[in-house]
Amino acid sequence: MIRVRGVEKSFGDKTVLHGIDAEFHAGQVNFIIGRSGSGKSVLTKCIVGLLEVDAGRVQYDDVVFSDLDRKEREAVRRRIGMLFQGGALFDSMTVLENVEFPLRMFSDMTAEERRERAMECLKRVELDGAENRFPAEVSGGMQKRVALARAIVGRPQYLFCDEPNSGLDPQTAIVIDNLIKDLTSEYGTTTVVISHDMNSVIEIGDNIHFLHEGRVAWQGDRKGILDSGVASLDEFVYASDLMKDIRNRLRNT
């Protein structure tokens, strides 16, 4: 579990985060949603330590991460997997080499052990057989699956996914959603997804935090979000007719 308590962050005279309280649970897909400029990215950077909090604390299970020095934080970061918005694959490396990369950097595994672990993860995301291809030789959806395999190859306790469906067609986005959901359940990972994609939120969101103007304006699950009674959230959720149709469909199930 990751706990955030009273986190504040300002840049100059502009306060971006106003006393954020949030909990992200193990074995669940936890979402941070909100409009652009709501503070999602700043909050995430504070959680992983890319930005220092001005006040409050960030806690990974029993460890108060925000109180640790740089060396002590590295031990926690080794338990974190990251799925970046653009995939961030190395063009000069094969699919297999990309997935193996974190193990070469942060583990004492032998070459044979690294290959076995990487192939296991590629199989888990249904990409065994593509290990010798380069990123430019596979589709955008396959690249995201490679990036997901790389994110989980170290068997992280915490997984952060930044806009995992960005640039993907709806069918491929569903595949990525299902993989994130299944892997979270399978490994008991504390998964935090930063997203604008309401389809993903509705399909796999177990625990959702809606940020509005630097505050948590609402927290709940994917069914509660449809009738929150919070005006700013309703405007965000029902910005499209598609979401109105989803609300009606879920109400009838």
C-alpha angles and dihedrals in degrees: 000000000000119000126195117192127185094334115180129179131179135177109207107312093340116097111206102174121039112197099312117202117187142147126206113197131218116249091021136099103239117195131204108197137169144116122297108283094026093117102259097129094042091050092049092049089051091051094053094039100249086123127034116234117239091212138357129036143269116215130191105200103302096346119094096217096187090061095054126100122237096270093047091050091057090067090057093044090057086066092053126092121198130204106190124210095246095036091244094220121168108249093206093055128076121243090261093048091050092054092045093050099092090049092053090050102041110020139066093222120136121246090257092050092048092051092048092050093045092049090049090055093045089052089049090058091042096250102116104133093041096074096108096048125096124238092253089058096059133064125263091255091051090049089055090051090050089051090049091050089051091049092055100036091095089051092240123206090213126038125193119194119190112202092324094184097047110137095005128124116246095257094051090045089058090053091053092046092052092048092051091048094047095045092048091053094041096051099030089236125172096234121192117190123191107201150151091198108109091185088064092045092053094044103045109006110125097166120018131190117193114202121203122177092341097311135097099251095176140005128188146096133302095269095046091053091068094064103026097138088219109127097208091050094047090053090051096045099043098043088119135045088233091068091050088056091049091052091053092047093051092046088057095051 
